[in-house]
Amino acid sequence: MSTTQSERLRELLEPLVTSQGLDLEEIDVASVGRRRVLRVVVDSDTGADLDRVADVSRALSAKLDETDAMGAGEYTLEVGTPGAERALTEHRHYVRAVDRLVRFQLEEGGELVARILRVDDEGLDLEVPGVKGRKATTRRLAFPDIARARVQVEFNRKNKNDAENDTVNDAENEEEA
């Protein structure tokens, strides 16, 4: 896709996405066989549920139908949200990833897996998990020190409410004993 087409599509679609309370994260035009696919990725600080994605998809489809932004050929419009293992490229992505485990590729060449605790304009406060029974440690990481960052999928992490309930249950069991 040419930069010109990408810029035109962004200029055309971003106001519609924003009017729906979402952020336009990505636009991609790909050829699949003889057909073209326009993929639009949207998100917000509170997430984008299926109804919001459907609403913005209808609005984008109507707008694209009334313009020639995609040219005369057929195409398929796909509107979705970032995947579970999303890349973090904007400040807002880091804010949305607070309390999530992230794999960082560092500018110095190393790698770090840590949980984001806080985000400010200069960087991140992280919790680095302990290894082999050691306690977790905290670390500060400045944005310029990050080459790439990607959220990691966690299958067995307890959420905060579960951890609080376990603490309350443990205290109640000790009182009964």
LOTI-503347 format. One line per 8 residues: number of its first residue (from 0); their letters; for each residue x, y, z of C-alpha. Coordinates in steps of 0.1 Angstrom, whole numbers, plus 5000, padded with zeros to 4 digits. Each point is the difference from the previous one (the first is absolute). Last residue first. Example, Ala and Ser with C-alpha at 12.3 -4.5 7.8 and 13.67 -1.06 7.14 Angstrom:
1	SA	5137/4989/5071  4986/4966/5007 .
//
This chain:
176	AEEENEAD	4916/4769/5638  4970/5021/4991  5020/5033/5002  5026/4985/4976  4973/4990/4975  4986/5035/5000  5034/5016/4994  5007/4975/4971 .
168	NVTDNEAD	4965/5008/4985  5008/5038/5002  5034/4995/4983  4984/4977/4973  4973/5026/4993  5027/5027/4995  5019/4978/4976  4968/4992/4981 .
160	NKNKRNFE	4991/5037/4998  5035/5009/4987  4999/4976/4971  5017/4966/5004  5024/4993/4972  4997/4965/4984  4997/5006/4963  5021/5031/4995 .
152	VQVRARAI	5004/5014/4965  5029/5023/4996  4998/5037/4989  5027/5010/4975  5027/5026/5003  5027/5011/4975  5032/5021/5001  4994/5013/5035 .
144	DPFALRRT	5028/5021/5016  4986/5032/4986  4968/4994/5020  5018/4999/5033  4998/4968/5022  4999/5002/5038  5003/4967/5018  4982/4982/5028 .
136	TAKRGKVG	5010/4966/5014  4980/4968/5004  5010/4977/5028  5023/4970/4995  4985/4965/4998  5018/4989/4969  4997/5033/4981  4982/5031/5012 .
128	PVELDLGE	4977/5018/4976  5011/5035/4989  4975/5026/5011  5002/5031/4978  4998/5037/5004  4998/5015/4965  5013/5029/4980  5004/5038/4996 .
120	DDVRLIRA	4964/5011/4996  4987/4978/5027  4990/4963/5002  4995/4979/5031  5001/4963/5010  5009/4983/4967  5008/4964/5006  5034/4987/4988 .
112	VLEGGEEL	5018/4980/4974  5034/5014/4990  5022/4995/4969  5034/5013/4993  5015/5019/4970  5007/5034/5015  4969/5013/4983  4979/4975/5021 .
104	QFRVLRDV	4976/4975/4987  4972/5000/5026  4976/4971/5006  4969/5013/5019  4979/4986/5029  4969/5021/5005  4991/5020/5031  5001/5033/4979 .
96	ARVYHRHE	4997/4990/4963  4975/5028/4992  5025/5026/5011  5027/4984/4979  4977/5001/4969  4992/5036/5007  5037/5009/4998  5001/4985/4965 .
88	TLAREAGP	5018/4970/4985  4990/4970/5022  4997/4969/4979  4969/4980/5008  5001/4964/5013  4963/4998/5006  4992/5013/4966  4991/5036/4992 .
80	TGVELTYE	4963/5006/4993  4980/4994/4968  4986/5013/4968  5003/4980/4968  4989/5017/4967  5001/4977/4970  5009/5014/4966  4987/5002/4964 .
72	GAGMADTE	5017/5022/4975  4990/5036/4992  5025/5018/5023  5003/4996/5037  4997/5038/5008  4973/5004/4973  4975/5014/5024  4963/4994/5009 .
64	DLKASLAR	5005/4963/5006  5030/5007/5023  4979/5022/5022  4972/4974/5003  5025/4972/5008  5018/5022/5026  4967/5007/5018  4989/4963/4999 .
56	SVDAVRDL	5034/4989/5013  4998/5027/5028  4967/4986/5012  5012/4964/4998  5032/5008/5020  4979/5018/5026  4976/4970/5003  5029/4975/5002 .
48	DAGTDSDV	5017/5017/5029  5028/5025/4996  5022/5005/5030  4998/5026/5028  5030/5020/4988  4989/4996/4965  5006/4977/4970  4998/4998/4962 .
40	VVRLVRRR	5017/4979/4973  4990/5004/4964  5007/4973/4975  4993/5008/4963  5001/4967/4981  5005/4999/4962  4988/4972/4978  5018/4981/4972 .
32	GVSAVDIE	5018/4977/5024  5002/5018/5033  5015/5034/4994  5006/5021/5031  4989/5035/5011  5010/5008/5036  4987/5027/5023  5011/5001/5037 .
24	ELDLGQST	4991/5015/5034  4970/5022/4993  4990/5010/5035  4964/4996/5011  4972/5022/5014  4977/4995/4970  5008/5035/4987  5037/4990/5001 .
16	VLPELLER	4994/4971/4976  4981/5023/4976  5027/5027/5003  5027/4974/4993  4984/4986/4969  5007/5026/4973  5033/5013/5012  5012/4965/5007 .
8	LRESQTTS	4989/4988/4965  5017/5029/4983  5032/4995/5020  5000/4962/4991  4993/5008/4963  5028/5025/4999  5024/4977/5018  4994/4975/4973 .
0	M	4986/4966/5009 .
//
